[in-house]
Amino acid sequence: MLSRGLPHGAVPKLERPGPLRERVYEALLELITTRALRPGQHLVESELAGQLGVSRQPVREALQRLNTEGWVDLRPAQGAFVHEPTEEEADQLLTVRTLLEAEAARLAAAGADEAGVDALEGLCAKGERAVLDDDVDGAVAANAEFHAKVMELAGNAVLSELAAQVDRRVRWYYTPVARQRGKQSWIEHRELIAAITAGDEHRATAVMRTHTEHTRRTYHDRERP
């Protein structure tokens, strides 16, 4: 149940402007993505509404939308549950991610400037600090920022749009292996930065492909809770 599974302080405050149903949807999606709400967890409308400080109606609407998008399973006579991804679902998503990000790395190597490389260096240092501090949430967030920056440096709007569609699910799958990937993930990021700095498109593509494949394999080999 929510009262047992949601860490203290994990509920985001709904202070951003915009329709309430959209803010509730974003809050719940963030909790699922970061695994504050874990796969298989029962989601009780009244408890969620109380935690978020809203009525049950926007929560119900958000859960229906999350069900449509595959984040939540609505089971007749049982209620709502966080979706438990299958190994096949994860494999398909992470395979597509490899294709998108390898091309982004190639384009970044072809066109990144000094400011772009500096930004990658800063994000890499941020991630390395998070690993040293055993800050899993910080490492996951820094990893997402790093990959988003590579995508930005690629300068391809269509590629970025496609990547945005899988970004949240990538975070969902990366979170349970972030500690296991640990320092090695950021060593690979450093190798990617070196390839981009050198303008070596072939090397950047190969490093990114190997890097994302390591994450995919680690996910499949992870320890189950």
Order of alpha helices (4+ residues) and beta strands (2+ residues): alpha-alpha-beta-alpha-alpha-beta-beta-alpha-alpha-alpha-alpha-alpha-alpha
